[in-house]
Amino acid sequence: MPDNILANLLAERDWLLADGATGTNYFSMGLQSGDAPELWNRVYPDRVAQLHREFVSAGADILLTNSFGGSAYRLKLHQAQDQVTELNAAAAQIAREVADAAGRPVLVAGSVGPTGEILQPVGALGAEDAQAAFAEQASALAQGGADMIWLETMSSKEELQAAGAGAAQCGLPVVATMTFDTNGSTMMGVPPAQLVDIYRETVPRLAAFGANCGVGAADLVGAVLAMRRRISDADVLVAKANCGIPQFVDGEIRYSGTPELMAEYARLALDTGARIIGGCCGTTPTHLAAMHQALVSHKARSIPELDAVVASLGPVAAGTAAACSDLHGDGGQTQRRTRGNRRRRASG
């Protein structure tokens, strides 16, 4: 088992800053809708490295590789299923070179997203086949120089556990995050607090776990609040939120978050107990620089209640409010206030 560089750095630091968006930043660099970003590791490695360097300059301590859709199942959509090893190893190598040139400790996390398939018993994909695909991808990322494997945007217990088992075969520490929709649960109906139990069932123990992507920054902080009540002192929470709320404007998706909003999100995530904080869809190096400055200058505050999160970051989904109302014992008042805020915004 290689040295757990993530645990060593967390022993020295109160928080680590993970990077921002990959795909949404690539669109401004020429990526076309429907293209596979992972193919850029071979055809445009300079562009991949450029974004990594911009995130390092913004203060990132963890770089996620350009390999989110790098499993054989996802690459098959682009007739590249036989390039799993090549593309994932290249993704890790590009990030590794940038991290090693940073002049300070920067970790490389091998990004692994869902297969896009539905696992049994609901779908057709067997757990063993899924595990094998995740193991193939994780092995290539380790070969390319990743420090850890980072499972992200998972939504089902079955796929998360298959991914965890497959990723563990490469011997690197494993981080996992799931994502929540407007119902305040994953697409497969898993609420935030229950995720802690699911994370604990993965073997071996995860190096860190939490939430990413989803609806927006407010909902993600709410999800982390709900998880917090189930954690132990040894657990490391991860918060990697979208940059505000996605909106469809002039034929494309844009995110509403400003650098100021993402800075306050970072502070609230830290107050909530997250020790690894980053941005997901829509988060640019400019947003990440604001988050870094906010974390560096932040003075510790008490754990926020959901009302404070809503006041700072905007409304949350009813499901998120319900999960947090149990946490604070407010009898559902937060959920009712949130719904009232939505009605007032809609009428205003």
C-alpha positions in Angstrom: 0.0 0.0 0.0 1.6 3.3 -1.0 1.9 6.2 1.4 -1.4 8.0 1.9 -0.3 11.5 0.8 -3.8 12.8 1.2 -3.9 11.8 4.9 -0.5 13.2 5.5 -1.4 16.6 4.0 -4.7 16.7 6.0 -2.7 16.1 9.2 -0.8 19.3 8.4 -3.7 21.4 7.1 -7.2 22.3 8.4 -8.6 22.3 4.8 -7.6 21.6 1.2 -8.9 23.3 -1.9 -10.0 21.0 -4.7 -10.2 22.4 -8.2 -13.2 23.6 -10.2 -15.1 22.5 -13.3 -13.5 20.5 -16.2 -16.0 20.2 -19.0 -17.7 23.6 -18.6 -14.3 25.3 -18.7 -13.3 23.3 -21.8 -16.3 24.7 -23.7 -14.6 28.1 -23.6 -11.4 26.4 -24.9 -13.1 24.9 -27.9 -14.9 21.7 -26.7 -18.1 21.1 -28.7 -21.3 19.8 -27.2 -21.4 16.0 -27.5 -17.6 15.6 -27.7 -15.7 13.5 -25.2 -13.4 15.6 -23.0 -11.2 12.6 -22.3 -10.1 12.5 -26.0 -8.4 15.8 -25.3 -5.8 14.0 -23.3 -4.5 12.7 -26.6 -5.3 15.4 -29.1 -5.1 18.6 -27.0 -2.9 17.7 -23.9 -1.7 21.3 -23.9 -5.3 22.6 -23.2 -5.8 20.1 -20.5 -2.5 21.1 -18.8 -3.4 24.8 -19.2 -6.6 24.4 -17.2 -4.7 22.5 -14.5 -2.1 25.3 -14.3 -4.8 27.9 -14.0 -6.4 26.0 -11.1 -3.0 25.7 -9.4 -2.4 29.4 -9.8 -5.8 30.0 -8.2 -4.8 28.0 -5.2 -5.9 24.4 -5.8 -4.3 21.8 -3.6 -6.0 18.9 -5.5 -6.3 18.5 -9.3 -8.9 16.1 -10.7 -7.8 14.4 -13.8 -9.7 14.8 -17.2 -11.1 11.3 -16.9 -14.6 11.6 -15.5 -16.1 9.7 -18.5 -13.1 7.4 -18.9 -14.7 4.0 -18.2 -15.2 1.6 -21.1 -18.9 2.1 -20.9 -18.8 5.8 -21.3 -16.0 5.8 -23.9 -18.0 3.3 -26.0 -20.3 6.2 -26.9 -17.4 7.6 -28.8 -16.0 4.3 -30.2 -13.1 4.7 -27.8 -13.8 1.8 -25.4 -10.4 0.2 -26.4 -8.5 3.3 -25.3 -9.3 3.2 -21.5 -5.7 2.6 -20.4 -4.2 5.1 -22.9 -6.6 8.0 -22.1 -6.7 7.6 -18.4 -3.0 7.2 -18.0 -2.5 10.3 -20.1 -5.0 12.2 -18.0 -3.1 11.4 -14.9 0.3 12.1 -16.5 -0.8 15.5 -17.6 -2.1 16.5 -14.1 1.0 14.9 -12.5 3.4 17.1 -14.5 1.5 20.2 -13.6 1.3 19.2 -9.9 5.0 18.4 -9.7 5.9 21.8 -11.2 3.7 23.8 -8.7 6.5 24.4 -6.2 4.2 23.3 -3.3 2.3 20.1 -2.5 -0.5 19.5 -5.1 -2.2 16.2 -5.2 -3.6 14.4 -8.3 -7.0 12.8 -7.9 -8.0 10.3 -10.6 -11.5 11.3 -11.5 -13.9 8.4 -12.0 -17.6 9.1 -12.9 -20.5 6.8 -13.3 -20.7 4.3 -16.2 -24.0 5.8 -17.5 -25.6 2.3 -17.1 -28.1 1.2 -14.5 -26.9 -1.6 -12.3 -28.9 -4.7 -11.3 -31.4 -5.3 -9.9 -33.0 -2.2 -11.5 -30.9 -2.2 -14.7 -29.0 -4.7 -16.8 -25.4 -4.1 -15.8 -24.0 -6.7 -13.3 -22.0 -5.6 -10.3 -19.0 -7.7 -11.3 -18.9 -6.2 -14.8 -19.1 -2.7 -13.4 -16.4 -3.4 -10.8 -14.1 -4.7 -13.6 -14.6 -1.5 -15.6 -13.9 0.7 -12.6 -10.8 -1.4 -11.8 -9.5 -1.0 -15.3 -9.9 2.7 -15.2 -8.4 3.1 -11.7 -5.4 1.0 -12.6 -4.6 3.2 -15.6 -5.0 6.4 -13.5 -2.6 4.9 -10.9 -0.2 4.0 -13.7 -0.2 7.6 -14.9 0.7 9.0 -11.4 -2.5 9.7 -9.5 -2.2 10.0 -5.7 -5.8 8.8 -5.1 -8.9 7.7 -7.0 -11.8 10.2 -6.8 -15.3 8.7 -7.4 -17.7 11.5 -8.2 -21.3 12.3 -9.2 -22.5 8.8 -8.2 -26.2 8.3 -7.5 -26.8 4.7 -6.7 -25.6 2.6 -3.8 -24.9 -0.4 -6.0 -22.7 1.6 -8.5 -20.8 3.4 -5.7 -20.0 0.1 -4.1 -18.9 -1.5 -7.4 -16.8 1.6 -8.1 -15.2 1.5 -4.6 -14.4 -2.2 -4.9 -12.9 -1.7 -8.3 -10.9 1.4 -7.5 -9.5 -0.2 -4.3 -7.7 -2.8 -6.4 -5.1 -0.3 -7.6 -4.0 0.2 -4.0 -4.5 4.0 -3.9 -6.7 5.9 -1.3 -10.3 6.3 -2.5 -12.5 9.4 -2.2 -16.2 9.3 -3.0 -18.9 11.9 -3.6 -22.5 11.5 -4.6 -24.8 14.1 -6.1 -28.3 15.3 -5.1 -31.2 16.5 -7.3 -34.1 18.8 -6.6 -35.7 16.2 -4.3 -32.8 16.5 -1.9 -31.7 12.9 -2.6 -29.7 11.1 -5.3 -31.4 10.1 -8.5 -31.9 6.7 -7.0 -33.6 8.1 -3.9 -30.7 8.1 -1.4 -30.9 11.0 1.2 -27.7 12.6 2.4 -27.7 11.2 5.9 -28.1 7.7 4.6 -25.0 8.2 2.4 -22.8 8.1 5.5 -23.9 4.5 6.2 -23.3 3.6 2.6 -19.9 5.1 2.6 -19.0 3.1 5.7 -20.1 -0.1 4.0 -17.4 0.4 1.2 -14.3 -1.7 1.8 -11.6 -0.5 2.4 -12.5 2.6 4.4 -12.8 5.7 2.2 -10.2 8.4 2.7 -12.9 11.0 2.4 -16.5 11.3 1.3 -19.2 13.8 0.7 -21.2 15.5 -2.1 -20.6 17.2 -5.4 -22.4 18.8 -8.3 -26.2 18.7 -7.8 -28.5 21.8 -7.8 -26.4 24.5 -6.4 -24.1 25.7 -3.6 -26.9 26.1 -1.0 -28.2 22.6 -1.5 -24.8 21.1 -1.3 -24.0 22.8 2.0 -27.3 21.6 3.2 -26.4 18.0 2.2 -23.1 18.2 4.1 -25.0 19.6 7.1 -27.2 16.5 7.0 -24.2 14.2 6.7 -22.4 15.8 9.6 -24.6 14.4 12.3 -23.6 10.9 11.3 -19.9 11.3 11.0 -17.1 10.5 13.5 -13.9 12.5 14.2 -11.9 10.3 11.8 -14.2 11.1 8.9 -13.2 13.7 6.3 -16.1 15.5 4.5 -15.9 16.7 0.9 -17.9 19.6 -0.5 -17.6 20.3 -4.3 -20.6 22.4 -5.3 -21.8 23.7 -8.6 -21.2 27.4 -9.2 -24.7 28.6 -8.3 -27.8 27.5 -10.2 -27.6 26.2 -13.8 -29.7 28.3 -16.2 -30.5 27.9 -19.9 -29.6 31.2 -21.6 -29.3 31.8 -25.4 -29.1 28.1 -26.1 -26.5 27.1 -23.6 -26.2 26.3 -19.9 -24.8 29.1 -17.7 -24.2 29.1 -14.0 -25.5 32.0 -11.8 -22.7 31.9 -9.2 -20.4 34.9 -8.7 -16.9 34.7 -7.2 -18.4 36.4 -4.1 -21.1 33.7 -3.8 -18.6 30.9 -4.2 -16.3 32.6 -1.6 -19.2 32.6 0.9 -20.0 29.0 0.0 -16.5 28.0 0.7 -16.6 29.7 4.2 -20.0 28.0 5.0 -18.7 24.6 3.8 -15.7 25.0 6.1 -18.0 26.0 9.0 -20.1 23.0 8.3 -17.2 20.7 8.8 -15.9 20.0 5.2 -12.2 19.7 5.0 -11.9 19.3 1.3 -13.7 22.1 -0.5 -13.9 22.7 -4.3 -16.2 23.7 -7.1 -18.0 21.6 -9.7 -19.9 22.6 -12.9 -19.4 26.3 -13.8 -16.6 27.0 -11.4 -13.8 28.8 -13.2 -10.3 29.6 -12.0 -11.5 33.1 -11.1 -14.2 31.6 -8.8 -11.6 29.2 -7.3 -9.2 32.1 -6.6 -12.0 33.9 -4.6 -12.7 30.6 -2.7 -9.0 30.3 -1.9 -8.8 33.8 -0.5 -11.9 33.3 1.5 -10.6 30.2 3.1 -7.2 31.7 3.8 -8.7 34.7 5.6 -11.6 32.9 7.2 -12.2 33.1 11.0 -13.9 30.0 12.4 -17.6 30.4 13.0 -20.2 28.1 14.6 -21.9 25.4 12.5 -24.5 27.3 10.4 -28.2 26.4 10.5 -29.9 26.0 7.2 -31.5 29.5 7.5 -28.1 31.1 7.4 -27.1 29.1 4.4 -30.3 30.1 2.5 -29.8 33.8 3.5 -26.3 33.7 2.0 -26.5 31.3 -0.9 -30.2 31.2 -1.9 -33.1 28.8 -1.5 -32.7 25.0 -1.2 -34.8 22.1 -2.4 -37.6 20.9 -0.1 -35.9 17.6 0.4 -32.7 19.3 1.6 -34.7 21.4 4.0 -36.5 18.4 5.3 -33.2 16.5 6.0 -31.8 19.6 7.8 -35.0 20.2 9.8 -34.5 16.8 11.4 -31.0 17.9 12.2 -32.0 21.1 13.9 -35.3 19.9 15.3 -37.3 22.9 14.0 -40.4 20.9 13.3 -40.2 21.7 9.6 -40.1 25.5 10.0 -37.0 25.8 7.8 -38.8 23.8 5.0 -41.9 26.1 5.3 -39.8 29.2 5.2 -37.9 28.0 2.2 -41.1 27.3 0.3 -42.3 30.7 1.3 -39.1 32.3 0.0 -39.6 30.5 -3.3 -43.2 31.8 -3.6 -42.2 35.3 -2.9 -39.3 35.1 -5.4 -41.7 33.7 -8.0 -44.2 36.5 -7.5 -41.5 39.2 -7.4 
